[in-house]
Amino acid sequence: MADTSSWVHCAICGKSIVYGKAYYLCSVSTCNRKRLTYRFCTPDCWDAHVADKNHRNAECIEETAPPR
């Protein structure tokens, strides 16, 4: 049975990002494209992404998932 409370999954660990809850984005424009946007469940997952992609001036942006 599918998890209906899940909006998307974290790009690093794969945990569910639930509707209406906080998630994190990378401020680098190439990480926020229309077809592929990296979304993270915690700042730690975002930090792992930054280390992997070697961003120089990246910021962690907190957003809220859309309501159901």
C-alpha positions as CSV (number, residue, x, y, z in Angstrom):
1,M,0.0,0.0,0.0
2,A,1.4,3.4,-0.9
3,D,2.2,6.1,1.7
4,T,-0.4,8.8,1.0
5,S,1.1,11.3,3.5
6,S,4.3,11.5,1.5
7,W,4.8,14.5,-0.8
8,V,8.3,13.7,-2.1
9,H,11.4,12.0,-0.9
10,C,14.7,13.4,0.3
11,A,17.4,13.5,-2.5
12,I,20.0,12.1,-0.1
13,C,18.5,9.6,2.3
14,G,15.2,8.9,0.6
15,K,13.0,9.6,3.7
16,S,9.5,10.9,3.0
17,I,8.8,14.6,3.1
18,V,5.3,14.9,4.4
19,Y,2.6,17.4,3.2
20,G,2.6,20.6,5.2
21,K,6.0,19.9,6.9
22,A,9.3,21.7,6.6
23,Y,11.9,20.7,4.0
24,Y,15.1,22.3,2.7
25,L,16.4,23.5,-0.7
26,C,19.8,24.3,-2.0
27,S,20.2,28.0,-3.0
28,V,22.3,27.1,-6.1
29,S,20.3,27.6,-9.3
30,T,21.4,24.4,-11.0
31,C,20.0,22.4,-8.1
32,N,16.5,24.0,-8.5
33,R,15.5,23.3,-12.1
34,K,12.0,22.8,-13.2
35,R,12.4,19.1,-14.0
36,L,14.8,18.2,-11.2
37,T,14.7,20.0,-7.8
38,Y,16.8,18.6,-5.0
39,R,14.7,18.6,-1.8
40,F,16.1,17.5,1.6
41,C,14.4,16.3,4.8
42,T,17.1,17.9,7.2
43,P,19.9,20.4,7.1
44,D,22.3,17.4,7.6
45,C,21.1,15.9,4.3
46,W,21.5,19.3,2.6
47,D,25.1,19.5,4.1
48,A,25.9,16.1,2.6
49,H,24.7,17.3,-0.8
50,V,26.9,20.5,-0.6
51,A,29.9,18.4,0.2
52,D,29.2,16.1,-2.7
53,K,28.6,18.9,-5.3
54,N,31.4,21.2,-4.1
55,H,29.3,24.3,-4.0
56,R,31.2,27.4,-3.1
57,N,28.5,29.8,-1.8
58,A,25.4,27.7,-1.1
59,E,22.7,28.3,1.5
60,C,20.1,26.0,3.0
61,I,16.6,27.4,2.4
62,E,13.8,26.2,4.6
63,E,10.4,25.8,2.8
64,T,7.1,24.3,3.7
65,A,5.6,21.4,1.7
66,P,2.2,22.2,0.2
67,P,-0.9,21.3,2.2
68,R,-2.8,18.4,1.1
